[in-house]
């Protein structure tokens, strides 16, 4: 099967005309028509076998996560997903692998209405690059540079599940991945699209948590010229995480572990009740924005906690 037949058979069904797609797959480039009065939000991520997912990762999960991490970026901006392109490098065009990969793309993409509009396929080591496009009413996108002293720092969902799952993988101590809640959080993150949209106009700043709370929050602090104080004991836990986290590792995994793809938001105190009522995945206050220019960590008693506040860096 050559690349053109591969595109027609496996990826053609993911494309569609209408809903802003003037011309999709099948030409030199797509033609898209954004809605009037909207800003276009664009993000791109690359996933490489052996670095972003294990060599033996199920193709369904590879497809799911490749699109989900881009959707999470759109969610952090409060954007509505519209379209995406896919650049796929693959060593063997195996029908079973491709079918499952496309099923993963569809499973996470169809519920939010995003449509494939183009891309490229080539033979080589497995890597996936997706560029996703979203829309937001002009001037209303959530950004990193709007946090203000006194804002309440909140996170959606729970933290640490994916980091603990990854640690269990490394230690060969994971349960059966097919039915395990933590492994599912690692393999199939759920982008908080509805939460991001609901909190647009309420939050002063937002970011998605791909590299860990401390590392990602630092991007917000630098962009906004502020500091923060985090209560590590307030970080929300899932039941599976709480029951399996090794003694003494909770704070490190929750504050510095990545791959949760939750949202971290900075909200004015007077909008907290409204924000909590607008989100159906939980919204937990975990700290406050300060004017110190530093990120400070403490426990529930107010005592300082020392952690190596690092996030993943590709070239460090």
Buried (B, 14 or more C-beta within 10 A) or exposed (E): EEBEEBBEBBBBEBBBEEEBBEBBBEEEEBEBEBEEEBBBBBBBBBBEBEEBBBEEBBBBBBBBBBBBBBBBBBBBBBBBBBBBBBBBBBEEBEEEBBEBBBEBBBBBBEEBEBBBBBBEBEEEEBBBBBBBBBBBBEEEBBBBEBBBBBBBBBBBBBBBBBBBBBBBBEEEEBBEBEEBBBBBBBBBBBBBBBBBBBBBEBBBBBBBBBBBBBBBBBBBBEBBEBBBBBBBBBBBBBEBBEEBBEEEBBBBBBBBBBBBBBBBBBBBEEBBEEBBEBBEEBBBBBBBBBEEEEBEBBEEEEEEBEEEBEBEEEEE
